[in-house]
């Protein structure tokens, strides 16, 4: 392996050997790549055993698995199986190998002294065999279609979509996933503001955004600097995927994918997910490749504000049909790999069928912005709430902020302040506000605050308004087609703040209807409940 990306592909292949105690696996880092450090760290976390490159060169191996043709792999002694580390062979990197040829098809990497060094060239589609034959006929003689174990894992994981969305805190919102490859033509290099721009333009309660970066970007930049570079988007609630496993769970959970020319979007297309083209490079994309065809069919996103129109257009594109140009023998990859790899090992394969493992739920749940620019519209007893991160340029009715996490500037400027109860158990020597006490305290501390809201539970709040006084809220969840959906109580609080600001009845005779994106809830305003007043906060 040369990089974390290559390692991840190899890990998807290794279940072909599951259950066989005759097989011992060792990993070695092929020198020459600047992206190898994260691969070694990942192996350490997994408890895998490694061999130094020098020791690997001296040893005799029964099988050498590689997911990149680069480096001195031909110097390793033993039969070689070469597999791709992406989908579709869509990208040619300038300054490497033959001009305009993906490394997986390039004679510069596939031949040693004019002879193919790989004993097996496993590909995912017959179209790839034809392209390999065009660029490197000698290597094509050893090529066969084995399928793609990563797309098989994705398809096996599709039934876990609800679990992934629960882990992300998506709810009924539409999840927009941005995917970026690495290098100078990547989305994150060419359009670094796009994640923050989208999160600032899309209503928080209707959309969730996430970003999937190529493992090479993680390796080159590091999470410390990535968090700084992406701070505006992350503060607005954008989820940043980890480099392994999480990206796939995000694709399964996604409602739409915005992509450059990286092959990640082909995996989303295989799931039938709508795809939007945000690629504006001109050198790296290989003409006629599966990714080139997908991007040609997908609507183009020239500006972040055009996303809603692009989503509507993307839904009309048959992405599964386009992905079929990159993935053949779907659901068969591990079976076929077991057959061909054991043939190279000269062993009989174990009895049974290897199973594609599903991806784990993502651990990188989104964070809610600490302050919102809020727009509201009232029609009778119905109030529509649209919340945007505070940095948004959208016009607003009021600023709402979480106390005290939003910081002194937002707290002193906000018309509405909310706070959730502490989750830790009380210590033996501790004090706590009651909900009534905290709302009175924050009104005195922040003179610009018109409404203070103590969020007690997802369906229960205590509101103190400068004119209306103390009111209890009861929020009914939305029940539809056997599903129960909850609105963010802080969004409901903005609706109530707007209602109370009109001078209407503080305790209306009918419940309010609060629209927060795709979820509509009934909100009952009632005289302050003594239990709410004394709720330890």
N, C-alpha and C positions, 0 to 999 in steps of 0.2 A: 504494500500500500504506500501511497505517496501523500495522501491528504485525508482529512476527515470525510470528505465526500466519497472517496473511494472506499474507505473503511465501512461506511454505512451501507454501501451496496454489498460488500462482502458479507456483512452481518445478515443481510436479507437472504443470502445464498446458503449460509451454513446450516439452516434447518434441514437441508437435504441429507445431512449426516446424522440427524437426531436418532438416538437410540442405539448407535453403533459404538460399542466400547473399544473397537479396534482402531478408532480414529482419534488421534491426538492433534490438536490445533495449536500452531504457534504463529505469531505475527511478527513481521519485520518491516521496518520503515526504510523504503527505498530512498537513498539520498538524492538531493538535487531540487527538492520542492520547498518553497517558502511556507507551505501550508501544513506541514507535518506535525507541528507542536500540539494542536488540538486532538489529532488522532491518537497520539501517545497518551494524552490525558484521559481520553474516552476509554481507551483500553485499560488504563489503571483503575478507573471507576468500575469497569465491568469485571475486574478480577482476571482478565485474560493474561496469558503468558507471552512474553516477547523474546525475540532473538536479536542481538545486535547484527547489523548488516554484515560485518566481517565474518561473524560466526555462521550466518546463513549462507554465505558464499562458500565456506569450507565444507558444509554438510551436504549429504545426499538426501533428497526429499522424494516422497512417494507421489506428491501432487503439489503443484504450485498454482494457487488461485490469485488472479490479479484483476482489478477493475480499472486499470489504466495501462496503456502500452508504453508509457514513458519511463525512462530510467533504464538501468542495466539489468532488466529482468532476465534476459537471455543468459546472463552469467550464472544464474542459479541452476543447480543440477537437479533435473527431474522433469517429468511431463508437465507442460504448462497449459492452463485453461484461462483464456482471456475473455472477460465479460465487460459490457459497457457500464459506465458509472452515471449514466443519465438516460434520457429517452429520446430517441430519434436522430441523434448525431446532427444537430441543427446549427452548431456554432463552430467557426474556425477562428482561432486566436491569431492575431497578427504577430509576426516575428517568431512564430514557432512552426517547425516542420515545413511542409509544402504549402504554398499560398492558396488559400481558399478551400483547403481540404481538412475536414475534422480529423483529429488525431486518431480516432478509432478506425479510420479508413486509409490512413497515410502510410505509404510504403516507407517513409523516413523512420517511422516508429515500428512498423510491423515486420520489417525484414532485417536480418542480420547477415551480412555478407551475401546478400541476394536471396536468402532463404527465409521463409516464415519461421519464427522461433516458437510460435504458439501451436500446440498440438490440437487444440480445440478453440475455435472462435465462436463463442455462443452469442447469438443475436436475438432480437425480440420480434423481428418481422421479416418476411420474405423480401420486402422492398429494400431492407438494409443489406441483405445478401447480394442483391443486384447492384447496389451502389458500391459495395466493397469490391465486387468483381470488376466494376468499371475503373476504380482507382488502384486496386492492388489484386490482380487476378490470382497471383500465387497464394495469397492469404485466403482468398475466397474458396479455394479448394478444400480448406479445413474448416469452413464455416457451416453452421447449422442453426436452425431456428429452435431456440429453447423456451421462448417466452420471456416475460419480465416478472421476477418474483416480487418486486416492489408494487407493481400495479395489482398483482394478485392479493397482496396484503391490504391494499386500499379497498379493493372490491369486497374482501372479507370483512372489512371494518365498517362498511356502509351502514349496517344495522345498528351501529353504536353512535350514530349521528346525534341522537338526543342526549346521550351521556356526555359527548364532547361539548355540546352547546351548554349543557348544565355546568360543566367544569369551567367554561369560559364566562359564565354569567350572561349569556346572550339573550335568553328568553325568547320573546316573539320578534325581536329586532332582526333586521337583515344584516348578515355578517359579510362585510366586504374585505377580502383578503388580497393584499398587494404582494406580489412575488417578484423578487429581484435576483438575477444571476450576479456574477462578479465581473469586475473589469470595467474599462472606461465607457462601454456602451450599456452598462447595466442601468436599471431604473434608478437605483439609489445613487449612482454617480451622475447621471444626466438630469434627474428630476428629484433632487434630495428634499425639496420642500413639499412634494406631493402628499406624503403621509400626514403632515401637519395641516396642509391646505384642506384635505378631505375631512379630517376630523373637525376642522373649524367650520366647514360648510354644511355638514350633515347633522341633522337633529340627533342629539344623544339618545333619546328614547325610541328612535325609529331605526337607527343604524349603529352597528359596532364595526370598528376597523381593526385589522390585524396586519402584521408585516412578517413575511417569510424571506429571510436573507440566505443566500448561498453559504454553505459552510466555509468556503474560502474567504468570504467577507468577515465572518466571525473570527477566523484564524488571523487574518491580516490586521484587522482593526482592534479586536478585543472587546469584550462586553463593557468594560469601563468606559472606553471612548464612544462606543455605540450608544450607550445610555445618555452620554452628554450630547452627542450629535442629534439624537432623536428626542431630546427632552421635551420640546413643545408637543410632539405627537403623543408621547407616552403620558405626559401630564393630562392630555385631553382624553385619555382612556384607550389609546391604541395598544393592542397586545403585540409584543415582540416575541416571536417564536424562538425556542431553542433550536440548535442546528440539527438535532437528531430526534426522530419520532414525532415531536410536536408539530412539525410542518405538515405531516400527513394528516394528523387529527384535525388540523385547521382546514385543510382542503375538504375533508369529509363534512365538516361543520359548515362550510362556506355556502352563501347564497350566490355569490358572484366573485370572480377572480379578475384582478387587474394586473397585467403582466408585461414584462419586456420579452426578449427572445429566449429566455431560459426555459429549459424543458419541464420545469415544475408544473407549468400550466397544462402540459399534455396529460399529466396525471389527473389534474382537476377535470379536464375534458373527458377523460375515460369514465369519470363518475357522472357525466352529464351536466356538470356545472357550467353556467354561462361564463364566457371569457371576454374580457375587454382588452384591446390592444393599446398599451402605453409605450411602445417601443418607438424611439425616434432616431436610432442609429442607422448606419448604412453599410458597415464593413463586415461585421461578424456573422450575421444571419446567412446561412447557406441557402441559396435559392432552390426552390423545389423540395426542400426538406419538410417533414411533417409539421414542424413549428412554423415554417414560412406559410404553409397552406392554412394553418389555424389562424395566424395573425391576419392573413389576407381576407378571411371570411368574417373575422370579428370586427365589431365597431371600434373606431379609434377614439381615444380620450385625449383630446388636444388640451383641455383645460379642466381643472377639478370641478368647476361649476357645471360641466356637461354630464356629470356622472348619472343623474337620474335618466336622462334621455338615452345614454349609452346602455344602461341596464335594460331598458325596454327593448332596444334593438338586439342586445345580446341574447335575449330569451328566444329569439326567432332562429338562432343558429343551431344546427345539429352538431354539437361538440362531440358527442359519442362517435358519430360517423367519422369525424375528422381524426379523433384519437385512434380509431381502428387502423389508420394508416401507419401507426407506430407500434401498436401492440397486437401481435398475433398469439394464438394458442392461449388465450386468457384462461386463467385457472389451472394451467397445466405446468407452470414453470418448474416447481420443485420436483414434480414427477420426472420431467424430462431431464432436469439437471442431475437428479440422482442416477438416472440411466447412463448418461454420458460421462459423468465424473467417476462413477464406479468402474466404468469401462477403462478409463485411464488408470485407475488404481489397480486394475486386474483383480478385483474382488467382486464377489456376489453381493448385491445390495441387501440390506436388511428387509425383513418381511414387513409389509404395511405401507401405508401411503403417508408421506410427509404432509403436514398441514401448514398452511399459511397462517402465521400468528397475527392477531389483530393489534392495532396500535393502541398504546396506553392513552388514557385521557390526558389532555394537556394540563400542565401544572401552572402555566403562566396565565392565571386569570386576570382579566382586565381590572384596572383601577378606575373608580369613578372620579371625574374632575372634582376638585375641591370648591370650585366656584363656577357658576353658570350665568351666562347672559340669557335671560328668559323672555320669550315672546308669548303672549296669551291673546286669545280671542274669545269673547263672550257672546253667546247666542241663547237668550233665555236662561235656563238653568244648566246649559251645556258650556263647558270651558275647555278650549283646546290649548294645550301647553306644548311649546317647542323650546327645548333647552339646547344651548350651544356652549362650548367652552368659553370661559371669560375672555380669552384673547380673540374671539371671533369678531369679525367686522359686521356681523348681522345686526340690524336694528333691534333694540330690546325694550321691553316694558319695565323690567327691574333686574337687578343683580341679586342673586341668591348665593350664599356661601355657607360652607360647613364650619362651624365654630369648634375649636379654635384653629383647626388644621389648615384652613385657607390662608392664614397669615394676617398680620395686623392691617395691611392695606385693604384687603378684601373685606375683613370683618368690619372695619370702620366705614366702608363705602356701601355695604350691602343693605338693601331694603328688607331682605328676609335672611335670617340666620337659622340654621337648623343644627341639631346635634342628636346623635344616636347614643343609646346607653352603653356604658362600658361593658365589656364582655368578660373581663377577668373577675375572679372571685375577690370579694373584699378581704383585705388583710386584717389582722387582729387589731391594729391601730390605724384606723382610716376614717375618713369622713366622706359623705356623698351628698350631692344636691338632691333635693326632691325636684320633680319636674316643674312644679310651681315656683320653687325657689330659684331654679336656674333661669327660667324665662324672665323673672323679675330682675335678676342680676344682670343678664345680658342686655336687657333694655336700658338699664342704667349705664352700663359700660359703653354701649354703642348707640349714641343719640340719633344716628341716621336710620337705625333699624326700626321698621314699622311693625314687623311681625317676627316673633321668635317661636320656633317649633321644636318641641321635644318629641322625637320619634321614639315611641315606647316599644312597639312591635310593628311588623309589616302592615298590620291593619288598624293601628291605634296610635293616635298622636294627641298631644296637648298643645294648643295654640294660644299664645298671648298676643293680642293686637292692641295697638295704642288707643284705638277708639272703641273697638268691640269688646275689649277685655279678654277673659279666659273662656275658651271653647274647647270641647273635646271633639275629635274626629274619629269616625268609624268608617273604614274603607273596605268595601266588598270587592273581592277579587272578580275578575272576568271569567265566567264559565261558559265555554263554547265547545261543542262537539266532543265532549268528554275530557276536555283539558281545562285546567285551572291556571290562570295567568295573573301575576301580581304586578302592580305598578310600583315604581319607586316612590315611597312616601314623601320624599323631598320634592318630587315633581307634583304630587297632589297638593303639597303645601303651597307651591307657587300658584296653583289654581285657586286655592282658598284665599291666599293673600290678595289676589286680583279681585275676587268676589267681595271681600270685605272692604276693599278700597273703593268700591262703587257706591258705598253707602246703602246697599240693599240690606234686607233683613239679615241680622247676624245669625239667626237660627231659622233658615228658610223652612217653609212648610213641606217642601218636597226635597228629596236628595239632589245633590248636584251630580251631573255627569261630567267626568273628567277624562278627556282624550289625551293620552300620552303615547304618541306614535300608534302602533297597532293595537294597543291595549286601552280599553275603555272601562273605567270603574265607577261604581256608585259611591258617593261620599256623603255621609250623614254628619251634619253639624248639630251638636246637641250641647246643652248646658254642661259646664265643666263637671266631670265625674270626680267625686272625692278620691276614688282609687287612683285616678290619673294625677290629681294634684299631689298626692303623697308618694307617687312612684319614685323609688330611689334611683337616682340618675347618676 
